[in-house]
Amino acid sequence: MVSTASLYGRYKADAVETMSPGRLIVALYDRLLLDLQRAAESIARNDYSSSHAQLVHAQEIVAELHDSLDVDAWPGGASLAAIYEFLLRELVTANVDKDASRIAVCHDLVVPLRNAWCEAAGIAVR
């Protein structure tokens, strides 16, 4: 007998595998924003273990976005790569210093990027 958790995991994997490239990028941005929100909340509660886990996951997402970026594909590629590099530095520093203000800076930078990708992918901005 297959467990509900196993079925749900398969459903999520199938959903990701069938996403368009634009939708996948938006999903990464959505999860990045969730990680940033959770990390800031964890720092406010002095739950540094949780904030660490959230910030490490956020760093992994930004690294994936950076590494998958083809900087030669369009004129803004190098600028976007520089933004990702800035985000990575800020996230590492925020994690080391447990600095919610750096997380807020990252959040404020990511929101318009996410919204631009939504527009490019034809997804309604929420």
LUMBASE-489416 format. One line per 10 residues: number of its first residue (from 1); their letters; for each residue x, y, z of N, C-alpha, C. Coordinates in nm, 2 decimals, always signed. Each point is the difference from the previous one (the first is absolute). Last residue first. Example, Ala and Ser with C-alpha at 12.3 -4.5 7.8 and 13.67 -1.06 7.14 Angstrom:
% residues 2
2> sa> +1.28/-0.22/+0.71/+0.09/+0.11/+0.00/-0.08/+0.11/+0.08  +0.03/-0.57/-0.01/-0.09/+0.12/+0.00/+0.09/+0.12/+0.00
//
This chain:
% residues 126
126> rvaigaaecw> +0.09/+3.84/-0.78/-0.09/+0.00/+0.12/+0.08/+0.06/+0.12  -0.01/-0.04/-0.58/+0.08/+0.03/+0.12/-0.10/+0.01/+0.11  -0.04/-0.30/-0.46/-0.06/+0.11/+0.08/+0.08/+0.02/+0.12  +0.21/-0.21/-0.44/-0.06/-0.05/+0.12/-0.05/+0.13/+0.08  +0.28/-0.06/-0.42/-0.14/+0.01/-0.02/-0.08/-0.05/+0.12  +0.49/+0.05/-0.07/-0.06/-0.13/-0.01/-0.15/+0.00/-0.03  +0.25/+0.40/+0.08/+0.06/-0.06/-0.11/-0.06/-0.14/-0.03  -0.14/+0.23/+0.39/-0.05/+0.07/-0.13/+0.06/-0.07/-0.12  +0.15/-0.15/+0.41/-0.14/-0.04/-0.02/-0.06/+0.07/-0.13  +0.44/+0.11/+0.14/-0.01/-0.14/-0.06/-0.14/-0.04/-0.02
116> anrlpvvldh> +0.06/+0.41/+0.21/+0.05/+0.01/-0.14/-0.01/-0.14/-0.07  -0.08/+0.02/+0.46/-0.12/+0.06/-0.07/+0.04/+0.01/-0.15  +0.34/-0.14/+0.30/-0.11/-0.11/-0.01/-0.11/+0.06/-0.09  +0.33/+0.30/+0.11/+0.05/-0.10/-0.09/-0.10/-0.11/-0.03  -0.10/+0.34/+0.32/-0.01/+0.04/-0.13/+0.06/-0.09/-0.11  +0.04/-0.14/+0.46/-0.14/+0.02/-0.04/-0.01/+0.06/-0.14  +0.43/-0.06/+0.23/-0.06/-0.11/-0.07/-0.14/+0.02/-0.05  +0.24/+0.33/+0.26/+0.06/-0.02/-0.13/-0.06/-0.11/-0.08  -0.14/+0.08/+0.45/-0.04/+0.11/-0.08/+0.07/+0.00/-0.14  +0.12/-0.33/+0.31/-0.14/-0.02/-0.03/-0.04/+0.12/-0.09
106> cvairsadkd> +0.43/+0.02/+0.18/-0.01/-0.10/-0.11/-0.15/-0.02/-0.04  +0.08/+0.29/+0.35/+0.06/+0.06/-0.12/-0.01/-0.10/-0.11  -0.13/-0.15/+0.42/-0.10/+0.10/-0.05/+0.05/+0.06/-0.13  +0.30/-0.27/+0.24/-0.11/-0.08/-0.06/-0.10/+0.08/-0.07  +0.32/+0.21/+0.26/+0.06/-0.04/-0.13/-0.10/-0.09/-0.07  -0.12/+0.14/+0.43/+0.00/+0.12/-0.10/+0.06/-0.04/-0.13  +0.00/-0.31/+0.37/-0.12/+0.01/-0.07/-0.01/+0.11/-0.10  +0.41/-0.28/+0.22/-0.04/+0.13/-0.03/-0.12/+0.01/-0.08  +0.35/-0.33/+0.20/-0.14/-0.01/+0.04/-0.06/+0.14/-0.01  +0.46/-0.14/-0.13/-0.03/+0.11/+0.10/-0.14/-0.01/+0.06
96> vnatvlerll> +0.15/-0.32/-0.33/+0.10/+0.01/+0.10/-0.03/+0.10/+0.11  -0.30/-0.04/-0.37/+0.00/-0.12/+0.08/+0.11/+0.00/+0.11  -0.03/+0.36/-0.30/-0.12/+0.00/+0.08/+0.00/-0.13/+0.09  +0.33/+0.03/-0.32/+0.03/+0.10/+0.11/-0.12/+0.00/+0.09  -0.05/-0.26/-0.39/+0.11/-0.05/+0.09/+0.02/+0.09/+0.12  -0.29/+0.16/-0.32/-0.06/-0.11/+0.07/+0.10/-0.07/+0.09  +0.14/+0.35/-0.28/-0.08/+0.05/+0.10/-0.06/-0.11/+0.08  +0.26/-0.11/-0.38/+0.08/+0.06/+0.11/-0.08/+0.05/+0.12  -0.23/-0.17/-0.38/+0.07/-0.11/+0.07/+0.09/+0.06/+0.11  -0.22/+0.31/-0.28/-0.10/-0.07/+0.09/+0.07/-0.11/+0.07
86> feyiaalsag> +0.25/+0.22/-0.32/-0.02/+0.09/+0.11/-0.10/-0.07/+0.10  +0.08/-0.22/-0.40/+0.12/+0.00/+0.08/-0.02/+0.08/+0.12  -0.34/+0.01/-0.31/+0.00/-0.13/+0.06/+0.12/-0.01/+0.09  -0.03/+0.38/-0.27/-0.10/+0.01/+0.11/+0.00/-0.13/+0.08  +0.28/+0.02/-0.38/+0.05/+0.08/+0.11/-0.10/+0.01/+0.11  -0.14/-0.22/-0.39/+0.10/-0.08/+0.07/+0.06/+0.08/+0.12  -0.29/+0.23/-0.28/-0.07/-0.09/+0.08/+0.09/-0.09/+0.08  +0.20/+0.28/-0.31/-0.06/+0.08/+0.11/-0.08/-0.09/+0.09  +0.17/-0.18/-0.40/+0.11/+0.03/+0.10/-0.05/+0.07/+0.12  -0.31/-0.09/-0.35/+0.04/-0.12/+0.07/+0.11/+0.03/+0.10
76> gpwadvdlsd> -0.25/+0.30/-0.33/-0.01/+0.01/+0.14/+0.06/-0.11/+0.08  -0.02/+0.00/-0.49/+0.08/+0.11/+0.05/+0.00/+0.02/+0.15  -0.08/-0.49/-0.22/-0.07/+0.13/-0.01/+0.08/+0.11/+0.07  +0.16/-0.45/-0.05/-0.13/-0.02/-0.08/-0.07/+0.14/-0.01  +0.42/-0.11/+0.25/+0.02/+0.04/-0.14/-0.13/+0.00/-0.08  +0.04/-0.15/+0.46/+0.03/+0.14/-0.01/+0.01/+0.06/-0.14  -0.26/-0.42/+0.23/+0.09/+0.02/-0.11/+0.02/+0.15/-0.02  -0.15/-0.31/+0.45/-0.01/+0.12/-0.08/+0.10/+0.00/-0.12  -0.04/-0.32/+0.37/-0.08/-0.04/-0.12/-0.02/+0.12/-0.09  +0.23/+0.04/+0.42/+0.07/-0.10/-0.08/-0.07/-0.03/-0.13
66> hleavieqah> -0.20/+0.30/+0.32/+0.12/+0.05/-0.05/+0.07/-0.09/-0.10  -0.38/-0.15/+0.24/-0.04/+0.10/-0.10/+0.12/+0.06/-0.07  +0.09/-0.30/+0.35/-0.06/-0.07/-0.12/-0.05/+0.10/-0.10  +0.16/+0.17/+0.41/+0.11/-0.06/-0.08/-0.05/-0.07/-0.12  -0.32/+0.17/+0.29/+0.06/+0.11/-0.07/+0.12/-0.06/-0.08  -0.22/-0.30/+0.27/-0.09/+0.04/-0.11/+0.07/+0.11/-0.08  +0.21/-0.15/+0.39/+0.01/-0.10/-0.11/-0.09/+0.04/-0.11  +0.00/+0.27/+0.38/+0.13/+0.01/-0.08/+0.00/-0.10/-0.11  -0.36/-0.02/+0.29/-0.01/+0.12/-0.09/+0.13/+0.02/-0.08  -0.01/-0.34/+0.33/-0.08/-0.04/-0.12/-0.02/+0.12/-0.09
56> vlqahsssyd> +0.23/+0.09/+0.39/+0.08/-0.09/-0.08/-0.08/-0.05/-0.12  -0.22/+0.26/+0.32/+0.09/+0.08/-0.08/+0.10/-0.09/-0.09  -0.32/-0.21/+0.29/-0.07/+0.08/-0.10/+0.10/+0.08/-0.08  +0.17/-0.24/+0.36/-0.05/-0.09/-0.10/-0.07/+0.07/-0.11  +0.15/+0.25/+0.37/+0.11/-0.05/-0.07/-0.05/-0.09/-0.12  -0.31/+0.16/+0.31/+0.04/+0.10/-0.09/+0.11/-0.04/-0.09  -0.14/-0.30/+0.34/-0.10/+0.01/-0.11/+0.04/+0.11/-0.10  +0.26/-0.04/+0.38/+0.01/-0.13/-0.07/-0.09/+0.01/-0.13  -0.01/+0.34/+0.33/+0.11/+0.02/-0.10/+0.02/-0.13/-0.08  -0.37/+0.26/+0.29/+0.01/-0.14/-0.04/+0.10/-0.01/-0.11
46> nraiseaarq> -0.19/+0.40/+0.23/+0.12/-0.05/+0.05/+0.02/-0.15/-0.03  -0.36/+0.30/-0.14/-0.03/-0.09/+0.11/+0.13/-0.06/+0.06  +0.02/+0.29/-0.37/-0.08/+0.07/+0.09/-0.03/-0.08/+0.13  +0.22/-0.21/-0.37/+0.09/+0.09/+0.07/-0.08/+0.08/+0.11  -0.26/-0.26/-0.28/+0.08/-0.09/+0.09/+0.10/+0.09/+0.08  -0.25/+0.21/-0.34/-0.09/-0.04/+0.11/+0.08/-0.08/+0.10  +0.22/+0.10/-0.40/-0.02/+0.12/+0.08/-0.09/-0.03/+0.12  +0.06/-0.35/-0.30/+0.13/+0.03/+0.07/-0.02/+0.12/+0.08  -0.36/-0.12/-0.27/+0.01/-0.09/+0.11/+0.13/+0.03/+0.08  -0.08/+0.25/-0.39/-0.10/+0.03/+0.10/+0.02/-0.09/+0.12
36> ldlllrdyla> +0.27/-0.09/-0.37/+0.04/+0.12/+0.06/-0.10/+0.04/+0.11  -0.10/-0.38/-0.26/+0.12/-0.02/+0.09/+0.04/+0.12/+0.07  -0.34/+0.04/-0.32/-0.05/-0.07/+0.12/+0.12/-0.03/+0.10  +0.10/+0.19/-0.42/-0.06/+0.10/+0.09/-0.06/-0.07/+0.12  +0.19/-0.28/-0.31/+0.11/+0.08/+0.05/-0.07/+0.11/+0.10  -0.28/-0.28/-0.25/+0.06/-0.07/+0.11/+0.11/+0.08/+0.07  -0.20/+0.18/-0.39/-0.10/-0.01/+0.11/+0.06/-0.07/+0.12  +0.27/+0.02/-0.39/-0.01/+0.13/+0.07/-0.10/+0.00/+0.11  +0.03/-0.38/-0.26/+0.12/+0.02/+0.08/+0.00/+0.13/+0.07  -0.35/-0.08/-0.30/-0.01/-0.09/+0.12/+0.12/+0.01/+0.09
26> vilrgpsmte> +0.01/+0.22/-0.41/-0.09/+0.07/+0.09/-0.02/-0.08/+0.13  +0.25/-0.20/-0.35/+0.07/+0.11/+0.06/-0.08/+0.08/+0.10  -0.21/-0.34/-0.24/+0.09/-0.06/+0.09/+0.09/+0.11/+0.07  -0.30/+0.12/-0.35/-0.07/-0.03/+0.12/+0.09/-0.06/+0.11  +0.18/+0.08/-0.42/-0.03/+0.13/+0.06/-0.07/-0.02/+0.13  +0.10/-0.38/-0.27/+0.12/+0.06/+0.06/-0.03/+0.13/+0.07  -0.39/-0.35/-0.02/+0.08/+0.07/-0.10/+0.12/+0.06/+0.06  -0.22/-0.44/+0.22/-0.01/+0.14/-0.01/+0.08/+0.06/-0.11  -0.04/-0.47/+0.15/-0.08/+0.04/-0.11/-0.01/+0.15/-0.01  +0.24/-0.22/+0.35/+0.06/-0.05/-0.12/-0.08/+0.05/-0.13
16> vadakyrgyl> -0.15/+0.09/+0.45/+0.12/+0.08/-0.03/+0.06/-0.04/-0.14  -0.38/-0.24/+0.16/-0.04/+0.14/-0.02/+0.13/+0.09/-0.04  +0.06/-0.45/+0.14/-0.06/+0.01/-0.14/-0.04/+0.14/-0.03  +0.15/-0.08/+0.43/+0.11/-0.03/-0.09/-0.05/+0.02/-0.15  -0.31/+0.02/+0.35/+0.08/+0.12/+0.00/+0.11/-0.02/-0.10  -0.27/-0.37/+0.07/-0.08/+0.11/-0.06/+0.09/+0.12/-0.01  +0.18/-0.36/+0.23/+0.00/-0.02/-0.14/-0.08/+0.10/-0.08  -0.01/+0.02/+0.47/+0.14/+0.03/-0.05/+0.01/-0.03/-0.15  -0.40/-0.11/+0.21/+0.01/+0.14/+0.00/+0.14/+0.04/-0.05  -0.08/-0.45/+0.07/-0.08/+0.05/-0.12/+0.01/+0.15/-0.01
6> satsvm> +0.20/-0.21/+0.37/+0.07/-0.04/-0.12/-0.07/+0.06/-0.13  -0.20/+0.06/+0.42/+0.12/+0.08/-0.01/+0.08/-0.03/-0.13  -0.37/-0.26/+0.12/-0.05/+0.13/-0.04/+0.12/+0.09/-0.03  +0.09/-0.53/-0.04/-0.04/+0.10/+0.10/-0.05/+0.13/-0.06  -0.03/-0.52/-0.20/+0.07/+0.13/-0.02/-0.05/+0.10/+0.11  +0.00/-0.57/-0.01/-0.08/+0.12/+0.00/+0.09/+0.12/+0.00
//
